[in-house]
């Protein structure tokens, strides 16, 4: 898969599912992203895409590895808007 393309799709889906936080940045809970049917169809490895986006400073979240259930309430913040 093309990582850059997946990151662009991630930004779009985060804007669709998220809402502005106190800083005006789009924020979405990991559980919301993970359980969304559309995201499930788009992303083969959502966690891998999130890690790649975090390394590129496109998103930020606490921790390294996100697991369904355990980290459902972790906020993922979009630092760069979709193009």
Secondary structure as GFF3:
##gff-version 3
##sequence-region A 1 83
A	DSSP	alpha_helix	3	17	.	.	.	ID=ss1
A	DSSP	beta_strand	19	20	.	.	.	ID=ss2
A	DSSP	beta_strand	26	29	.	.	.	ID=ss3
A	DSSP	alpha_helix	30	35	.	.	.	ID=ss4
A	DSSP	alpha_helix	37	42	.	.	.	ID=ss5
A	DSSP	alpha_helix	46	55	.	.	.	ID=ss6
A	DSSP	beta_strand	59	60	.	.	.	ID=ss7
A	DSSP	beta_strand	75	78	.	.	.	ID=ss8
###
